[in-house]
Each structure stands twice: as structure tokens, then as C-alpha cells.
Amino acid sequence: MGMLPRDVIESMGFACVGNNIQISDRATFYGINRIKLASNVRIDDFCVLSAGAGGIEIGNYVHIAVYTSLIGTGKISLGDFCNLSSRVSIYSSNDDYSGATLTNPTVPDKYKKVTHAKVFLGRHVIVGSGSVILPGVRLEDGVAVGALSLVTKDCKPFGIYAGNPAKRIKERRQDFLELEKLLMEDVGCFS
């Protein structure tokens, strides 16, 4: 994996680019002028970020692993310290699968019923490999999603969720909040 140099990243047309950004030269972006990157963000090989009208906002200290996709018209927000494992898919738009309408982007809108809704991942959210998050879902601070889960509903803070559909299976420890404070002291964010 080759990482793009800073000057190339700055020339790509992102809406906002923070410091210490690492982007694979094999990542793909659509609607790049609607994508905001805070600082300390890493986007690995073969990721696809396709920002519709709502845009994509990525917080500080976020990792997006290989083959992950963020796609849709609704806004997608990733809070600070989020981690998306490999092959995670986040959708803020979805076709009507009922058979009442036609589907796919090659069909004119008047024959389709696509829903669009915001997707929000709070701070310290981690999503396991192969998981799918659907439009309109909120994963509150500290949520952990197990591998291969389908998230169709909101997830309450500091819970561990898994399954298809994902269900809360236990509480998540919060030790990482103290480690975050230490990190911020080390990098000079607190006096």
C-alpha cells in the first residue's frame, strides 16, 4: 500500500483536510468536495467513499480499513477515534427491495423509491469486519459492533452489538476514555 503525499491529498479537492492524513493510492473518492477529513485519519487500499448531497465527515484519529465503503446521499458522520475494520459497508441511501419499484442507479428516479437518511457513528465506535450499517442508524459513543453484523437500528452508548440483525449483547468497558485523556495530554491538547 502506497500512501499519497500531502501535496497530492491537498490537491484532490476535499472540502477540508486536517493534519497527519494517510490515504492509500488505491482508495477511490466520489463527491470529494463534500468529504471532510479531520486530523490523524488513515484510509486504506480499495476503500470507496462516495459522498452525496449530505457529505461525509470523518473525525480525528479514525481508521478506515481495506475494502470498506461509505456510500449514499444522506450525511455520513464518523466521530473521533472510530475504527472501521475491513469490508465494512455504510449506506446512507437504499433502494426499495419490496418489488413495488425498479431499482439501481441506471433507472430514472420517477420509477424508483430510494430512501436517504443520515448515518452517525459517535466517538470510540468500532465496527467489526464485514458488517453492514443501513440508512438512518445512529451508533452512539463507545459502541462496538461484532464482525458480520447487520445494523438496522440505533445502538445505545457503550454497548457491544452483534448478529443479523444486530442486538445488544453486553456492556463495553470504558477504560479507553482514560487513555484518550492521556493521549490528549501527550499531544498537548490539555493544559
C-alpha positions in Angstrom: 0.0 0.0 0.0 1.5 3.3 -1.1 0.3 6.4 0.8 -0.4 9.6 -1.1 1.9 12.6 -0.3 0.4 15.6 1.4 0.6 17.8 -1.6 -1.4 15.3 -3.7 -4.0 15.0 -0.9 -4.4 18.8 -0.7 -4.8 19.0 -4.5 -7.6 16.4 -4.7 -10.4 18.7 -3.8 -11.5 17.6 -0.3 -13.8 20.1 1.5 -11.4 20.0 4.5 -8.2 18.2 5.2 -6.6 18.1 8.7 -3.0 17.1 9.7 -1.4 13.7 9.5 -3.7 12.3 6.9 -2.7 8.9 5.4 -4.6 7.9 2.2 -3.8 4.8 0.1 -3.1 5.5 -3.6 -5.7 2.7 -4.2 -8.6 4.4 -2.4 -11.4 5.9 -4.5 -13.5 9.0 -3.9 -16.6 10.4 -5.4 -18.1 13.8 -4.5 -14.7 14.5 -2.9 -15.7 18.2 -2.5 -18.3 17.0 0.1 -15.8 15.0 2.1 -14.2 16.5 5.3 -11.2 14.8 7.0 -10.1 15.9 10.5 -6.6 15.0 11.7 -4.9 11.6 12.1 -7.1 9.8 9.6 -6.0 6.7 7.7 -7.9 5.3 4.7 -6.5 2.0 3.4 -6.4 0.2 0.0 -9.6 -0.3 -2.0 -11.9 1.8 0.1 -14.7 3.7 -1.6 -16.1 6.9 -0.2 -19.0 8.2 -2.3 -20.4 11.4 -0.8 -23.8 12.5 -2.0 -25.5 15.8 -1.1 -25.2 15.2 2.7 -21.5 14.7 2.6 -19.1 12.6 4.6 -17.4 13.9 7.8 -14.6 12.0 9.4 -13.3 12.9 12.8 -9.9 12.8 14.5 -8.0 9.5 14.9 -10.1 7.5 12.5 -9.1 4.4 10.7 -10.9 3.0 7.7 -9.6 -0.4 6.8 -9.3 -2.1 3.4 -12.3 -2.7 1.2 -14.6 -0.5 3.3 -17.3 1.6 1.6 -19.2 4.7 2.7 -21.9 5.4 0.2 -25.1 7.4 -0.2 -26.9 10.7 -0.5 -27.6 11.2 3.3 -24.8 12.5 5.5 -22.4 10.0 7.0 -20.5 11.1 10.1 -17.7 9.3 11.9 -16.7 10.6 15.3 -13.3 10.8 16.8 -11.5 7.5 17.4 -13.8 5.5 15.1 -12.4 2.3 13.7 -14.0 0.6 10.7 -12.5 -2.9 10.1 -12.1 -4.4 6.7 -15.1 -4.8 4.4 -17.4 -2.7 6.4 -20.2 -1.1 4.4 -22.1 2.0 5.5 -25.1 3.1 3.4 -27.0 6.4 3.7 -29.2 5.5 0.7 -31.2 2.4 0.0 -33.4 1.1 -2.8 -36.9 -0.3 -2.2 -36.5 -4.0 -2.2 -40.2 -4.8 -2.0 -40.7 -5.1 -5.7 -43.0 -2.1 -5.9 -40.5 -0.1 -7.9 -37.5 -0.5 -10.1 -34.0 -0.4 -8.6 -30.5 0.7 -9.4 -28.9 3.9 -10.4 -29.3 3.4 -14.1 -33.1 3.7 -13.8 -34.7 7.2 -13.9 -35.8 8.4 -10.4 -39.5 8.5 -11.3 -39.5 4.7 -11.5 -37.6 4.2 -8.2 -38.2 4.7 -4.5 -34.8 5.4 -2.9 -34.7 6.3 0.7 -31.9 8.6 2.1 -31.1 9.1 5.8 -28.2 10.2 7.9 -25.8 7.7 9.4 -24.0 8.7 12.6 -21.2 6.9 14.4 -20.2 8.6 17.7 -16.8 8.7 19.3 -14.9 5.5 20.0 -17.1 3.4 17.8 -15.5 0.2 16.4 -17.2 -1.8 13.7 -16.1 -5.4 13.0 -15.1 -6.9 9.6 -17.9 -7.5 7.1 -20.5 -5.5 9.0 -23.2 -3.5 7.2 -24.8 -0.3 8.6 -28.1 0.8 6.9 -29.5 4.3 6.4 -30.9 6.3 9.4 -28.8 4.4 12.0 -27.1 6.1 15.0 -24.3 4.3 16.8 -23.8 6.3 19.9 -20.4 6.8 21.7 -18.5 3.7 22.6 -20.5 1.2 20.6 -18.7 -1.9 19.4 -20.2 -4.0 16.5 -19.2 -7.6 16.1 -18.0 -8.9 12.8 -20.5 -9.8 10.1 -23.3 -7.9 11.8 -26.2 -6.1 10.1 -27.1 -2.9 11.9 -30.6 -1.8 11.1 -31.5 0.2 14.3 -29.9 2.7 16.6 -27.3 1.4 19.1 -27.2 2.9 22.6 -23.9 4.1 24.2 -21.1 1.7 25.3 -22.8 -1.4 24.2 -21.5 -4.4 22.3 -23.8 -5.4 19.4 -23.7 -8.4 17.2 -25.8 -10.5 14.8 -28.2 -10.3 11.9 -30.0 -8.1 12.8 -27.5 -6.7 15.4 -28.7 -6.9 19.0 -27.1 -5.6 22.2 -25.3 -8.5 23.9 -23.4 -6.8 26.7 -21.8 -3.6 28.0 -18.5 -2.4 26.7 -15.7 -1.3 29.1 -14.8 2.4 29.1 -11.1 2.2 30.0 -10.3 3.8 26.6 -11.7 7.1 27.9 -8.9 7.5 30.3 -6.4 6.5 27.6 -7.8 9.2 25.4 -7.2 11.8 28.1 -3.5 10.6 28.4 -3.1 10.8 24.6 -4.5 14.3 24.5 -2.1 15.4 27.3 0.8 13.8 25.4 -0.1 15.7 22.2 -0.6 19.0 24.1 -4.4 19.4 23.8 -4.9 19.9 27.5 -3.1 22.3 29.9 
